[in-house]
Amino acid sequence: MNDRQEKTPTDGDVESWPSDWLRATLGLAALRALEEGASYGYAIIATLAGAGFGTIKGGTLYPLLSRFENAGLITTEWRPGEAGPGRKFFALTDTGRSTLARQRDEWTRFAGVVTDHLTT
């Protein structure tokens, strides 16, 4: 396992990726974070941090999720809180799942091209 894979969001020294890299990949990563089921914003942020993306701010994530909702990729639902205020949950639609699958395949091909170019 390399150093990046061993880090957790509590390490305090999680990679700080260039912002343009994060902008380019955050949409795909956010869709992936919802693949296992509905989730709320803070949990999505924690999932992304745990995956090694570093800390994603709500001011970055929520507008993205709003765009996804407008595009029909996700749905939202307010759920009452168990001991506090309710939360807005986000879930993939069928269109969101097919978009994730297509973009995952495209990203894999693109990442291979970039890797080949940088290492040859």
MOLIN-V942267 format. One line per field, one symbol per residue. burial: + if it has 24 or more other C-alpha atoms within 12 Angstrom, else -. Layout:
# MOLIN-V942267
burial->???
This chain:
# MOLIN-V942267
burial->--------+-----+------+--+++++++++++--++++-++++++++++++++----++-+++-+----++++------------+++++--++-++--------------------
